[in-house]
Amino acid sequence: MMKVSDFDYELPESSIARYPPDERGSTRLLVLQRSAGELIHCRYAGLDGFLQKGDLVVLNNSRVVKARMFANKPTGGKIELVLLEKHGDEQNLVLYRGSLKKGDTLLAYGCEFHIDKIVGQGIAGLSVKSGGTVQEIFERYAAMPIPPYLKRDAEEIDRERYQTVFAEQPGSVAAPTASLNMTDELLEKLREKGVSIASMTLHVGLGTFLPIRVDHFEEHVMHREFYVIPDETLSLIRTTKSNGGRVMAVGTTVTRALEHAADSIMGSNGNGSVSGEADIFIYPGYRFQVIDALLTNFHAPRSTVLMLTAAFAGHENLFEAYSEALRSGYDFLSYGDSMLIL
């Protein structure tokens, strides 16, 4: 039986992309043919060469909100705040670093916040007394919440590049990174080829960065992420599957949403969107019900997204691909190169 420790590997610091490429979409793409274990080196911009008429590409259109800022207590104490991802109508929860209690006041950029509740585990609910809504104040003054493994502060380039070109629905505190290199030109090439493009929304949370600190899968508590799959996308998935086409998920965020909603997607032809809280933990042994192909990044050791990718690719296939990618100088993690698994 596999354990979490089976997903450890040595990731050199030099293999982590600290910044986005100079040109969006200029990254490399390693293609894995699962059945034969074959690897093909190519470019992200050549993705259309591996898809065909009748296939469907599903994108996550969640928009990353500016989420990290510092505030001060009236006494001068400094508190770091990170706005958490949106869950349906639930909002205004922050992860904080420092000492807070219910009823405290915080000051930042001429605005006054009130701590309404302490949820626990470093999470608090807050409201604003002046200066606009919580979301408006964060969007105006906060920094982009780039991943901690970049080991730098957010810069001006991150405002544009830690965001997909098709981002619409605000609510994520981490980007759906598999599509950071997707361009309008590539999407148009896919459409011209007869590949359908569909969107859904999953608001990505900070839990996507966290390594698993237990060694048995059943001991890990998976974070929840709110998603909505519109009726049009559901219809396209059903039509694609019934006509023998392939559903390609762009990223693990799309995969989690589609597989969490698999019963609703595959078992119904009714109208209306599907929404929920994706807390599905996918690791080897899982049987995929919706997706037929996966476009994704190279992931960190012991991460849930690495385990999901291994479940789809096969553990041996994936780790051989990662070894090849490291030998060949691919860039890893959010701003790095990508894998297409077919």
N, C-alpha and C positions, 0 to 999 in steps of 0.2 A: 504494500500500500504506500502511495506517495505521501511525502510530508512537505511542509513549507520549506524546509532546508534544501529540498531538491530544486528549489528555484533561486538559489544563490549562484552568483557568478561574479567574476572579477571585472568591474567596470572602471577602467582607468579614467582619471580626471581629464586627461587629454582627449578622450572620446566624447565628452559631453559638450554639446553646442551651447556656448554661453550667449550668443546673439543670433538673431535670425540671419539667413543668407542675404546677401546684398540685393538680390532680386527674388521676389516671391515666386515660388514654383520652380526654382533652379536646382532643387535638391535631387539627390539620387533615390532610386527605388530598387529594392531587392525583391524579386518576385519568387515566391515559393509555390511550386506545384505539389500539392500535398500527396497525391496518389503515387508519384514517382520519386518524391523527395528532391526534385530538380530545382536548382537555383539559377535565376537569370538576373544579370546586372543590367539596369537601364536607368532612365530618368523619370522623375515624377511627372514631368510634362508629357511623357509618352504613355500615360495610363490608358488612354483611349485604345491603344493597340491590343489591350488584353480584355476588352469588353466588346460585346457585339449587339446588334439590333435585337431588341426584346429584353435586354437586361435592364435592371433598375438600380440606380444609385440613391441611397438614402443619406441625407445630411442632417446634422444637428445645427439648427439656426439660433441656438442660445447665444446671447451677447454677454461678454464679460463686463461686469461693472467695476468701477474703481472702488476698491474695497479696503485699502490699508491707510490708516492715518493715526497721528498721535494727538492726544488731548491732555489737558492738565486739570487737576483738581484745583479748587480755589486756594488751597494751601501750597500749591506748586508741584505736587507729585505728578509724574509723567505716566500716562497710561497708553499703551498701544492697543488700537482697536482694529479688528478685521471684520468687516460686514460679511455675514454668512449668506450662502446661496438661498434663493427664494424657494419656498415650498408652498405652492398654491397661493392662498391668501395670507399665509403666515409670513411675516417679515419683521425687520428691525431687530434681529438677533445679531449679536456680535461676539466674537471670540476676543477676550481681553487678556492682556499681560500686565500684571500689577495687582494692587489691592483695591477691590471695590466691594460695596455693600448696597443693598436696596436703599433708595432715597438719595444717593450721592449725586452731586452735580459735577459735570465736566465742561470745560471751556475749550473751544477750538475755532480758530478763524473768525472770531467775533460771534460765534454761535454758542448756545447754551443747551447742553444735553442733560436729560434726567434719567437715572437708572431706575427703571420700573420694576425689575425683578432680577434675581440671580437664579439662573436655571440650574447651574452646577457644571462641573468639568470645564471651568473657565469660560462659560457662556452666560451672557446677560442680555436682557431685553431693555431697549432704551427708546426714549422719545425725545423730541426736540422742542424747546420752549420758544425759540426764536431763530429766524434766519432761513426758513423753508422747511421742507420735509427732510427726513433722515436721508432718503435716497438722493434728493437734490443736493444736499450738502456734501455727501460722499462723492457724487459725480463731479461736483465743482472743485473739491479740494483734495480728495484722496488720490493715492497712487494705484497704478495697476498692480494686482496681486500676483506678480510673476513667481514661479516656483522657487522654493528655498534652495534647491540644489543648483541654481544658477549663481548663487553666492555673490550677488550684487544687488544694489538698489535699482528699482525701476527707472528707466530713462525715457526720453521723449520717443525714441523709436518703438518702445513697447506699446505706446498708446495705439499705434496703428497695427503693428505686426503681431501683437498678442491678441489678435482678433481676426476672425475669418472675414472674407470679403462679403459673405452673405448673412452675417450676424444681424438678427432682428429683435429677438425677444430678450430683454435684459433680465439677468438673474443669476448668472454663473460667477463664481469666484476663481475659476480655472478654465482655461480655454479647451474646447474640443480639438486637441492639437493635431489629430490626423489630417484635418482639413485646413491647417494654417497655410499650407502651400498650394491649396486649391485656388485657381485663378478663374476669372470670367472667361478667358480664352479657352481654357481646358474644358470648362462646363459647356461652352458652345460647341467645341469639337465633339463632345459626347452626344449632345443633342442631334448634331448633324449626322451622326452615325446611327441614330435610331435608338439610343439609350435614353430611357426616361430618368428624370431627376425629381426626387421628392424630398420634402423636409419634415422634420419633427423637432420637438424641443425637449431637451433634458438639461436642467440647470446643474452644472458640474460643481461639486463641493470640494472642500479642502481634503476630504478623506482620500481623494484620488492620489495625493502625494504620499500618503503614509505607508511605510512598509509594515508587513504583518509581523508582530512581535511574539506570536505563539508558534508552536511547531506542528500543531494539528489543526486541520481545516475547520473542524467542528467547533473549535474554541474561539474562532474569530467572529466578532460581531461586525457585520457589513454596514457601512454607512448608507443612508437613504438619500435618494436624489429624485426630485419631482420631475415628471415628464408628461407631455401631451403629444399624442399622435393624431393628427387631424384625419377626418373622414376620407379626404382625397388621397392621402398617403396610404391608408388602409386599403382602399379600393385598388390602388396601383400595385400594392404588394400581392393581393389576392389574384389580380389579373396576371401579373408576371409569373407567379407560381403555377397557375393553372395552364398557362401557355408554354411552360417549360423554360422560361427565362430564369436568370439568376438575380437574386437580391444581394447587392453588395452594400454592407454597412461601412460608412466612412467613420471609423473610430470605434473604440470600445464603449463610448457613451451611447451611440446609436444601438450597438449590439445589446447592451444591458436593457435598454428600453424595449426593443423589439422582442427579445427573448422573455422579458418579464411579462409582456402583454401577449405572448404567443397564443394562449387559449382564445383570447378575444379576437386576435387577428385571423387565426386559421379556422376557428370554429364558428364564425358568424359572418353573415353577409348583411347585417343590419347597418343602419345609418348612424352617424354620430361619431364624435371623436372618442378616443380611449385615453384615460389619464390614470396616473397612479404614483406610488413612491417605490422606485426601483431599489430594492435591497437584495437583489439576486447576486449570489456569490458563485461565479462560474469558474470551475477548475477542471483538470482532466478527469474524464468520466462523464461529463455533462453531454447530453445529446441535443444538438442545436436543432431548433424547429423552424426557424424563419430564415436566417441568413445562409447564403451560399458562398460568399466571398467576403473578405475583410481587408480593408486598407487601414493600416495602423502605424504607430511609431515604434521605435526600439525603446523598450521600457526598462525601468530600474529593477534591480534585484529584489526579490521577495515582495513585489507589489502585486496587488489584486489584478491589475491590468495585464501584467506579464502572465499570470496564471490563466486568465481568460484567453489570451492569445495562444498559450500552449494547449488549452483545451480544444481550440479550433484547428491548430496546425499539427498537433501531436507533439509531445514533449521532446522526443528525440529529433524530429524535424526542426523544431524551433531552435533548439540549442545548437544544432549544427549550423543553422542559418546565422545565429548570433555570433558564433565563432568565426564564420566566414566574413561577416560584416566587420568585426573587430580587426581581423587580419587585413581587410581591404580598406580600412580607414574611413568607414562610415561614421557619421555623426549621430549621437544618441540623444534621446529624451526630447523634450517639447519642441525645441527649435531645430531639431536634427533631421535626418533622412527618414525614409519610410519603408514599410514592407507591404506588399500585396500578397495575400494568401488566397489561393484558388483551389 
